[in-house]
Amino acid sequence: MKSKNQILLFSIILITISLSLMAYKVKYLNFPLFQEETTNIWNIEAKITFDAKKNQSALISMALPSSQDGLIIINEESSSANYGYTNSTINNVKRAIWSKREVEQGEQVLYYSIDLIKDKYYKTKPIEFEQTIETQDASKPIIQAALSLLDNIYNKSANSLSFTSLLIQEFNSKEPSQAALMIKNNYMKTDIQKRDVLIKLINKIGYKVRTIGALYLEDKQRNISLTPMLEVLHKDKWYLFDINKGLLENSSDILIWQRGSQFLLEAEGVKNSNVKFSVTKNIVPARSAALSKDVKNQNTLLDFSLFVLPNETQNTFKLLLLVPLGALVVVLMRIFIGIKTSGTFMPVLLAMAFIETQLLPGILMFIVVVTMGLIVRSYLSHLNLLLVARISSVLIVVVGIMAFVAILSQKLGLEYATSITFFPIIILAWTIERMSIIWEEDGAKEVIQQGSGSLLVSILAYFAMTNNTLSFITFNFPEVLLAVLGLIILVGRYSGYRISELYRFYTMVK
């Protein structure tokens, strides 16, 4: 394979890998492309209240939500002053347990809260929950009405889903049948009773069904109870039903807190126990939410990312990852435009210095230091020193000049000027030496061209490296550097005319 084709293939592979990794992090890990992007974190708080008896022990247990498709619990927190707190799992149901040996008389309050994030790609393993169906004591007319209703709906249905949908529709109809009306008036006075009767009727046909207590994820809800729902099994998959709305095609806005027949709240040694819920939507930066979510997912790609480094090291890499952007600017300006610079990547180092000193003060200090350095270098050239000694002398002079400018700037109240110490001293010393040689060999015009070219390219690199969007992308998607590398390799094969050459030879063509 020819080298040209090899370079083209290699560059395409690098760019493809880079874009693929970025697309994966954006689509599946919910990483934002822009710093301003936000997402929602839902806070669900359970408030448990009860009346305690003096000098008696208390044991309170509450069922906790299990894993659910599309929702990731990123944080769990219990607030229970002077109460012992533990977690346990009973019949696959996770429960929070509070206990205390002697409780003060009066009303007591316990809190339990979770934070969760929506993620449509998050999947969980199905868990079996214990479900017991109690028999209903009823008079003979009620039993006959139920059997008549079930037979009628069963003949109109095809499976557990259609049967459950028709059954719920019958009880919510404006003009229900006599059988449905009789059952509704006698056994469905509350939503919980309605849900329980529906479960018994569905179970009587032989379909698998289980109890659900859920919360709709709607902002600013206070002191609400769990919404009674039910789930029906169809082809090894559970489907969620609202007892008033029927089958819920999209359950992404519903948190299932309780499954199965276990009690939501159990309390010993207390009375008048109750639990109420509050739902609050918090808007947070999308990147923070993605990182919080990964704590639960343990994604390998992020486990070996820059985010595992200490904050101080992360801040260092935020600056280092900008260097390839400056290098790309230099490559484009030199190969396509044809701008001359003093050194290959000296403009990148100058751009990094400008980041510390701010642009205008940095440009001014660069001109001052290089000009004074050239003057001193012209004097040293008359001493006929060896190269190493000459460069070392220029280096010392540059340090002295920088110290003098910093002191003078401080006296004049120029805050930014004191940051001159961040300039690459060695590069400045070598630049002064290089410019002085060019001055002697090619004249002052060439020095001015290369100096001004270096300054222009460094300014363009500065704008690229201080762009908030590019800075955000390079740190959160460091794989973008592969794409930058691929572009630089592609550009490196360019052998056509530069724009400056087209201008230079314009008169010849004319």
VEXDREN-2710 file (C-alpha; in Angstrom, 1 decimal):
% VEXDREN-2710
k/r/px/py/pz
1/MET/0.0/0.0/0.0
2/LYS/1.3/3.4/-0.9
3/SER/2.2/5.8/1.9
4/LYS/-0.5/8.2/0.7
5/ASN/-3.1/5.6/1.1
6/GLN/-1.7/4.4/4.4
7/ILE/-1.9/8.0/5.8
8/LEU/-5.4/8.4/4.5
9/LEU/-6.6/5.1/6.1
10/PHE/-4.8/5.8/9.4
11/SER/-6.3/9.2/9.6
12/ILE/-9.8/7.9/8.9
13/ILE/-9.4/5.2/11.6
14/LEU/-8.3/7.8/14.2
15/ILE/-11.2/10.1/13.4
16/THR/-13.7/7.3/13.3
17/ILE/-12.5/6.0/16.7
18/SER/-12.7/9.5/18.2
19/LEU/-16.2/10.3/16.9
20/SER/-17.4/6.8/17.9
21/LEU/-16.2/7.2/21.5
22/MET/-17.7/10.7/21.7
23/ALA/-21.1/9.4/20.3
24/TYR/-21.1/6.6/22.8
25/LYS/-20.5/9.0/25.8
26/VAL/-23.2/11.4/24.5
27/LYS/-25.9/8.8/23.7
28/TYR/-25.4/6.2/26.4
29/LEU/-23.6/8.0/29.2
30/ASN/-25.5/11.2/28.7
31/PHE/-22.4/13.4/28.5
32/PRO/-23.2/16.9/27.3
33/LEU/-21.4/18.5/24.3
34/PHE/-21.9/22.0/25.7
35/GLN/-21.2/23.3/29.2
36/GLU/-24.6/25.0/29.5
37/GLU/-26.6/21.7/29.1
38/THR/-28.6/20.7/32.2
39/THR/-30.6/17.7/33.3
40/ASN/-33.1/16.8/36.0
41/ILE/-32.4/15.0/39.2
42/TRP/-35.5/13.9/41.0
43/ASN/-35.5/14.0/44.8
44/ILE/-38.1/11.7/46.5
45/GLU/-38.5/12.2/50.2
46/ALA/-40.5/9.9/52.5
47/LYS/-41.7/11.5/55.8
48/ILE/-42.6/8.9/58.4
49/THR/-44.6/10.2/61.4
50/PHE/-45.9/8.3/64.5
51/ASP/-46.9/8.7/68.1
52/ALA/-44.5/7.1/70.5
53/LYS/-45.3/5.7/74.0
54/LYS/-43.1/6.8/76.8
55/ASN/-40.2/4.6/77.8
56/GLN/-41.1/1.9/75.2
57/SER/-38.9/0.6/72.4
58/ALA/-39.8/1.4/68.8
59/LEU/-39.1/-0.6/65.6
60/ILE/-40.2/1.0/62.3
61/SER/-39.7/-0.7/58.9
62/MET/-40.4/0.7/55.4
63/ALA/-40.2/-0.9/52.0
64/LEU/-37.7/0.7/49.7
65/PRO/-37.8/0.9/45.9
66/SER/-35.8/-1.6/43.9
67/SER/-34.0/-1.2/40.6
68/GLN/-36.2/-0.1/37.8
69/ASP/-35.7/0.2/34.0
70/GLY/-35.0/3.7/32.9
71/LEU/-34.4/5.1/36.4
72/ILE/-31.1/5.1/38.3
73/ILE/-31.0/5.8/42.0
74/ILE/-27.8/7.8/42.6
75/ASN/-28.1/8.6/46.2
76/GLU/-29.9/7.4/49.3
77/GLU/-30.0/9.2/52.6
78/SER/-31.7/8.6/56.0
79/SER/-32.3/11.4/58.6
80/SER/-33.2/9.9/61.9
81/ALA/-31.9/11.7/65.0
82/ASN/-31.0/9.3/67.9
83/TYR/-32.4/6.3/66.0
84/GLY/-30.5/3.3/64.9
85/TYR/-30.7/2.7/61.1
86/THR/-30.0/-0.4/59.1
87/ASN/-31.0/-2.0/55.8
88/SER/-32.3/-5.5/55.2
89/THR/-33.8/-7.6/52.4
90/ILE/-36.8/-9.7/53.0
91/ASN/-38.3/-11.8/50.2
92/ASN/-36.3/-9.7/47.6
93/VAL/-37.8/-6.5/49.1
94/LYS/-35.3/-4.0/50.5
95/ARG/-36.4/-2.4/53.7
96/ALA/-35.2/0.5/55.8
97/ILE/-35.3/-0.2/59.6
98/TRP/-35.2/2.4/62.4
99/SER/-35.0/1.3/66.0
100/LYS/-34.6/2.9/69.5
101/ARG/-34.6/1.4/72.9
102/GLU/-36.6/4.1/74.7
103/VAL/-38.6/6.7/72.8
104/GLU/-39.7/10.0/74.2
105/GLN/-43.5/10.4/74.3
106/GLY/-45.1/12.4/71.6
107/GLU/-44.9/12.7/67.8
108/GLN/-41.8/11.4/66.1
109/VAL/-40.6/12.1/62.6
110/LEU/-38.2/10.1/60.4
111/TYR/-37.0/11.0/56.9
112/TYR/-35.7/8.9/54.0
113/SER/-34.8/10.4/50.6
114/ILE/-33.4/9.3/47.3
115/ASP/-32.1/11.0/44.2
116/LEU/-32.7/9.5/40.8
117/ILE/-31.9/10.2/37.2
118/LYS/-33.8/9.1/34.1
119/ASP/-31.8/6.9/31.7
120/LYS/-33.7/5.1/28.9
121/TYR/-30.8/2.7/28.3
122/TYR/-30.6/1.5/31.9
123/LYS/-31.9/-2.0/32.3
124/THR/-32.3/-4.2/35.3
125/LYS/-32.7/-7.9/36.0
126/PRO/-36.3/-8.9/36.8
127/ILE/-37.0/-9.7/40.5
128/GLU/-39.7/-12.0/41.8
129/PHE/-41.8/-10.5/44.6
130/GLU/-44.0/-12.3/47.0
131/GLN/-47.7/-11.8/46.3
132/THR/-50.5/-13.3/48.3
133/ILE/-54.1/-12.9/47.3
134/GLU/-56.6/-12.9/50.2
135/THR/-60.0/-14.4/49.7
136/GLN/-62.9/-12.0/49.7
137/ASP/-65.9/-12.7/52.0
138/ALA/-68.9/-11.7/50.1
139/SER/-72.6/-12.5/49.8
140/LYS/-73.8/-14.9/47.1
141/PRO/-75.2/-12.1/44.8
142/ILE/-71.8/-10.4/44.8
143/ILE/-70.0/-13.7/43.9
144/GLN/-72.5/-14.4/41.1
145/ALA/-72.0/-10.8/39.8
146/ALA/-68.2/-11.2/39.8
147/LEU/-68.4/-14.5/37.9
148/SER/-70.8/-13.1/35.4
149/LEU/-68.6/-10.0/34.8
150/LEU/-65.4/-12.1/34.5
151/ASP/-67.0/-14.5/32.0
152/ASN/-68.3/-11.6/29.9
153/ILE/-64.9/-9.8/29.8
154/TYR/-62.9/-13.1/29.3
155/ASN/-64.9/-13.9/26.2
156/LYS/-64.0/-10.5/24.7
157/SER/-60.3/-10.6/25.6
158/ALA/-57.4/-12.4/24.0
159/ASN/-54.7/-12.4/26.7
160/SER/-53.9/-11.0/30.2
161/LEU/-53.3/-7.5/28.8
162/SER/-56.5/-7.2/26.9
163/PHE/-58.4/-8.8/29.8
164/THR/-57.0/-6.4/32.4
165/SER/-57.6/-3.4/30.1
166/LEU/-61.2/-4.3/29.5
167/LEU/-61.8/-5.0/33.2
168/ILE/-60.4/-1.6/34.2
169/GLN/-62.4/0.1/31.4
170/GLU/-65.6/-1.6/32.7
171/PHE/-65.2/-0.2/36.2
172/ASN/-64.3/3.3/34.9
173/SER/-67.1/3.5/32.4
174/LYS/-69.8/6.2/32.9
175/GLU/-72.4/3.5/32.5
176/PRO/-71.0/0.3/34.0
177/SER/-72.9/-3.0/33.9
178/GLN/-75.1/-4.0/36.9
179/ALA/-72.5/-6.5/38.0
180/ALA/-69.7/-3.9/37.9
181/LEU/-71.8/-1.3/39.6
182/MET/-72.7/-3.7/42.4
183/ILE/-69.0/-4.6/43.0
184/LYS/-67.9/-1.0/42.7
185/ASN/-70.4/0.3/45.3
186/ASN/-69.6/-2.4/47.8
187/TYR/-65.9/-3.0/47.5
188/MET/-64.3/-0.1/45.7
189/LYS/-64.8/2.9/48.0
190/THR/-61.1/3.9/47.9
191/ASP/-58.4/3.5/45.3
192/ILE/-56.5/0.9/47.4
193/GLN/-59.7/-1.1/47.7
194/LYS/-60.3/-0.8/44.0
195/ARG/-56.8/-1.9/43.2
196/ASP/-57.1/-4.9/45.5
197/VAL/-60.4/-6.0/44.1
198/LEU/-59.0/-5.8/40.5
199/ILE/-56.1/-8.0/41.6
200/LYS/-58.4/-10.6/43.0
201/LEU/-60.6/-10.6/39.9
202/ILE/-57.6/-10.9/37.6
203/ASN/-56.1/-13.6/39.8
204/LYS/-59.4/-15.6/39.7
205/ILE/-59.0/-16.0/35.9
206/GLY/-55.5/-17.4/36.5
207/TYR/-53.4/-14.6/35.3
208/LYS/-50.3/-13.5/37.3
209/VAL/-50.7/-10.1/38.9
210/ARG/-49.0/-8.2/41.7
211/THR/-49.5/-5.1/43.8
212/ILE/-47.8/-1.8/43.0
213/GLY/-47.4/1.5/44.9
214/ALA/-46.0/4.2/42.7
215/LEU/-45.2/7.9/42.4
216/TYR/-45.6/10.1/39.4
217/LEU/-42.5/12.2/38.8
218/GLU/-44.1/15.6/38.8
219/ASP/-42.4/18.6/40.4
220/LYS/-43.6/20.3/43.6
221/GLN/-45.7/17.5/45.0
222/ARG/-46.0/17.6/48.8
223/ASN/-47.5/15.1/51.4
224/ILE/-48.8/12.7/48.8
225/SER/-49.4/8.9/49.2
226/LEU/-48.4/6.2/46.8
227/THR/-50.7/5.8/43.8
228/PRO/-52.2/2.3/43.8
229/MET/-51.4/0.4/40.6
230/LEU/-50.9/-3.2/39.5
231/GLU/-48.7/-5.2/37.2
232/VAL/-49.8/-8.1/35.0
233/LEU/-47.5/-10.8/33.5
234/HIS/-47.6/-11.4/29.7
235/LYS/-45.0/-13.4/27.9
236/ASP/-42.4/-13.2/30.7
237/LYS/-42.7/-9.5/30.9
238/TRP/-44.6/-7.4/33.5
239/TYR/-46.8/-4.6/32.3
240/LEU/-47.9/-1.6/34.5
241/PHE/-51.5/-0.6/34.8
242/ASP/-53.1/2.5/36.3
243/ILE/-56.4/1.5/37.9
244/ASN/-58.1/4.5/36.3
245/LYS/-56.2/5.0/33.1
246/GLY/-55.4/1.4/32.1
247/LEU/-52.2/0.1/30.5
248/LEU/-49.3/2.6/30.7
249/GLU/-47.3/2.4/27.5
250/ASN/-44.6/4.8/28.9
251/SER/-43.6/4.4/32.5
252/SER/-40.5/6.6/32.4
253/ASP/-42.3/9.2/34.6
254/ILE/-43.3/6.7/37.2
255/LEU/-41.2/5.5/40.2
256/ILE/-42.4/2.2/41.5
257/TRP/-41.7/2.4/45.2
258/GLN/-43.5/-0.8/46.4
259/ARG/-44.0/-4.1/44.7
260/GLY/-45.7/-7.2/46.0
261/SER/-47.9/-7.8/49.0
262/GLN/-45.5/-6.7/51.7
263/PHE/-46.7/-3.7/53.7
264/LEU/-45.2/-0.4/52.9
265/LEU/-44.8/0.5/56.5
266/GLU/-44.6/-1.7/59.6
267/ALA/-44.3/-0.2/63.1
268/GLU/-43.9/-1.9/66.5
269/GLY/-44.2/-0.1/69.9
270/VAL/-45.8/3.0/68.3
271/LYS/-49.2/4.1/67.1
272/ASN/-50.7/6.3/64.4
273/SER/-47.8/5.5/62.0
274/ASN/-48.1/7.1/58.6
275/VAL/-45.8/7.9/55.6
276/LYS/-46.2/10.7/53.1
277/PHE/-44.0/11.5/50.1
278/SER/-42.7/14.7/48.4
279/VAL/-41.3/14.9/44.9
280/THR/-38.9/17.7/43.8
281/LYS/-37.2/18.3/40.5
282/ASN/-33.6/19.8/40.7
283/ILE/-31.9/21.2/37.6
284/VAL/-28.2/20.4/37.6
285/PRO/-25.3/20.5/35.0
286/ALA/-25.6/17.5/32.7
287/ARG/-21.9/16.5/33.2
288/SER/-22.4/16.3/37.0
289/ALA/-25.4/14.2/36.6
290/ALA/-23.6/11.8/34.2
291/LEU/-20.7/11.4/36.6
292/SER/-23.1/10.8/39.5
293/LYS/-24.9/8.2/37.5
294/ASP/-21.6/6.4/36.6
295/VAL/-20.9/5.9/40.3
296/LYS/-23.8/3.4/40.2
297/ASN/-23.1/2.0/36.7
298/GLN/-19.3/1.6/37.1
299/ASN/-18.7/2.2/33.4
300/THR/-15.2/1.0/32.4
301/LEU/-14.7/3.9/29.9
302/LEU/-15.1/6.5/32.7
303/ASP/-13.3/4.3/35.3
304/PHE/-10.2/5.0/33.3
305/SER/-10.9/8.6/32.5
306/LEU/-9.4/11.9/33.7
307/PHE/-12.3/12.2/36.2
308/VAL/-10.6/9.6/38.5
309/LEU/-7.6/11.9/39.0
310/PRO/-7.3/14.4/41.9
311/ASN/-8.8/17.8/41.3
312/GLU/-5.3/19.5/41.2
313/THR/-4.2/17.0/38.5
314/GLN/-7.4/17.5/36.6
315/ASN/-6.8/21.3/36.5
316/THR/-3.4/20.6/35.0
317/PHE/-4.7/18.5/32.3
318/LYS/-7.4/21.0/31.5
319/LEU/-4.5/23.2/30.3
320/LEU/-2.4/20.5/28.7
321/LEU/-5.3/19.2/26.6
322/LEU/-5.5/22.6/24.9
323/VAL/-2.0/22.3/23.5
324/PRO/-3.1/20.0/20.6
325/LEU/-5.6/22.7/19.6
326/GLY/-2.9/25.3/19.4
327/ALA/-0.7/22.8/17.5
328/LEU/-3.5/22.4/14.9
329/VAL/-3.8/26.2/14.5
330/VAL/0.0/26.4/13.9
331/VAL/-0.2/23.5/11.3
332/LEU/-3.1/25.1/9.5
333/MET/-1.5/28.6/9.5
334/ARG/1.9/27.4/8.3
335/ILE/0.9/24.8/5.7
336/PHE/-2.2/26.4/4.2
337/ILE/-1.6/30.1/4.8
338/GLY/2.2/30.1/4.7
339/ILE/2.8/32.4/7.7
340/LYS/6.4/32.3/8.9
341/THR/7.0/31.8/12.6
342/SER/10.1/31.8/14.8
343/GLY/10.3/28.2/15.7
344/THR/7.7/25.5/14.9
345/PHE/5.6/25.5/18.1
346/MET/6.8/28.6/19.9
347/PRO/3.4/30.3/19.2
348/VAL/1.7/27.5/21.2
349/LEU/3.9/28.2/24.2
350/LEU/3.2/31.9/23.8
351/ALA/-0.5/31.3/23.7
352/MET/-0.3/29.3/26.9
353/ALA/1.6/32.3/28.5
354/PHE/-1.1/34.6/27.2
355/ILE/-3.7/32.5/29.0
356/GLU/-2.0/33.3/32.3
357/THR/-1.2/37.0/31.6
358/GLN/-4.3/37.9/29.6
359/LEU/-3.9/38.7/25.9
360/LEU/-3.1/42.4/25.6
361/PRO/-0.7/42.6/28.6
362/GLY/1.0/39.4/27.3
363/ILE/1.5/40.8/23.8
364/LEU/3.0/44.0/25.3
365/MET/5.3/42.2/27.5
366/PHE/6.4/39.8/24.7
367/ILE/7.3/42.8/22.5
368/VAL/9.2/44.5/25.4
369/VAL/11.2/41.5/26.4
370/VAL/12.1/40.4/22.9
371/THR/13.1/44.0/21.9
372/MET/15.3/44.5/24.9
373/GLY/16.7/41.0/24.5
374/LEU/17.7/41.7/20.9
375/ILE/19.4/44.9/21.9
376/VAL/21.5/43.0/24.6
377/ARG/22.1/40.1/22.1
378/SER/23.5/42.6/19.5
379/TYR/26.0/43.7/22.1
380/LEU/27.0/40.1/23.1
381/SER/27.7/39.3/19.4
382/HIS/30.6/41.7/19.5
383/LEU/32.2/39.7/22.3
384/ASN/32.6/36.6/20.1
385/LEU/31.2/34.1/22.7
386/LEU/30.6/30.4/22.0
387/LEU/27.0/29.4/21.2
388/VAL/26.3/27.8/24.6
389/ALA/27.7/30.7/26.6
390/ARG/25.9/33.2/24.4
391/ILE/22.5/31.5/24.8
392/SER/23.1/31.2/28.6
393/SER/23.9/34.8/28.8
394/VAL/20.8/35.8/26.9
395/LEU/18.8/33.5/29.3
396/ILE/20.1/35.3/32.3
397/VAL/19.4/38.7/30.7
398/VAL/15.9/37.6/29.8
399/VAL/15.2/36.6/33.5
400/GLY/16.6/39.9/34.6
401/ILE/14.4/41.8/32.1
402/MET/11.3/39.9/33.2
403/ALA/12.0/40.6/36.9
404/PHE/12.5/44.3/36.1
405/VAL/9.3/44.5/34.1
406/ALA/7.4/42.7/36.8
407/ILE/8.6/45.0/39.5
408/LEU/7.9/48.1/37.4
409/SER/4.5/46.8/36.6
410/GLN/3.7/46.3/40.2
411/LYS/4.7/49.8/41.0
412/LEU/2.5/51.1/38.2
413/GLY/-0.4/49.0/39.5
414/LEU/-0.6/46.7/36.5
415/GLU/-1.8/43.5/38.0
416/TYR/-1.6/41.3/34.9
417/ALA/1.9/42.3/34.2
418/THR/3.2/40.5/37.3
419/SER/2.3/37.2/35.6
420/ILE/5.2/37.6/33.2
421/THR/7.0/34.8/35.2
422/PHE/4.7/32.3/33.3
423/PHE/6.4/33.1/30.0
424/PRO/8.5/30.2/28.7
425/ILE/11.9/31.7/29.6
426/ILE/14.0/29.2/27.6
427/ILE/11.9/29.6/24.5
428/LEU/12.2/33.4/24.8
429/ALA/15.9/33.2/25.2
430/TRP/16.2/30.9/22.1
431/THR/13.8/33.1/20.1
432/ILE/16.0/36.1/20.8
433/GLU/19.1/34.2/19.8
434/ARG/17.4/32.9/16.6
435/MET/16.1/36.3/15.6
436/SER/19.5/37.9/16.1
437/ILE/21.1/35.3/13.8
438/ILE/18.3/35.9/11.2
439/TRP/18.9/39.6/11.5
440/GLU/22.6/39.2/10.7
441/GLU/22.0/36.7/7.8
442/ASP/18.7/37.9/6.3
443/GLY/18.1/41.4/7.6
444/ALA/15.6/43.1/9.8
445/LYS/12.7/42.5/7.4
446/GLU/12.9/38.8/7.9
447/VAL/13.0/39.2/11.7
448/ILE/9.9/41.4/11.6
449/GLN/8.1/38.9/9.4
450/GLN/8.8/35.9/11.6
451/GLY/8.2/37.8/14.9
452/SER/4.9/39.3/13.7
453/GLY/3.9/35.9/12.2
454/SER/4.7/34.2/15.5
455/LEU/2.7/36.8/17.4
456/LEU/-0.3/36.5/15.0
457/VAL/-0.4/32.7/15.2
458/SER/-0.1/32.7/19.0
459/ILE/-3.0/35.1/19.2
460/LEU/-5.1/32.8/17.0
461/ALA/-4.0/29.8/19.1
462/TYR/-4.9/31.8/22.2
463/PHE/-8.5/32.3/21.0
464/ALA/-8.8/28.6/20.2
465/MET/-7.4/27.5/23.5
466/THR/-9.5/29.9/25.6
467/ASN/-12.8/29.0/23.8
468/ASN/-15.1/27.7/26.5
469/THR/-16.8/25.2/24.2
470/LEU/-13.5/23.7/22.9
471/SER/-12.0/23.6/26.4
472/PHE/-15.1/21.8/27.7
473/ILE/-15.0/19.3/24.9
474/THR/-11.3/18.5/25.1
475/PHE/-11.5/17.8/28.9
476/ASN/-14.8/15.8/28.8
477/PHE/-14.0/14.1/25.5
478/PRO/-10.2/13.7/25.5
479/GLU/-10.6/11.2/22.7
480/VAL/-11.2/14.2/20.4
481/LEU/-7.4/14.5/20.4
482/LEU/-7.4/11.4/18.1
483/ALA/-9.4/13.3/15.6
484/VAL/-7.1/16.3/15.9
485/LEU/-4.1/13.9/15.3
486/GLY/-5.9/12.5/12.3
487/LEU/-6.5/15.9/10.8
488/ILE/-2.9/17.0/11.4
489/ILE/-1.6/13.8/9.6
490/LEU/-4.0/14.5/6.7
491/VAL/-2.9/18.2/6.5
492/GLY/0.8/17.0/6.7
493/ARG/0.4/15.4/3.2
494/TYR/-0.6/18.7/1.6
495/SER/2.0/19.8/-1.0
496/GLY/0.0/22.5/-2.9
497/TYR/0.4/26.2/-3.0
498/ARG/0.0/28.2/0.2
499/ILE/-2.3/31.3/0.2
500/SER/0.7/33.5/0.7
501/GLU/2.4/32.0/-2.3
502/LEU/-0.6/32.6/-4.5
503/TYR/-0.3/36.3/-3.5
504/ARG/3.5/36.2/-4.0
505/PHE/3.3/34.8/-7.5
506/TYR/0.2/36.7/-8.6
507/THR/2.2/39.1/-10.8
508/MET/4.0/36.2/-12.5
509/VAL/0.7/34.6/-13.4
510/LYS/-0.7/37.9/-14.6
END
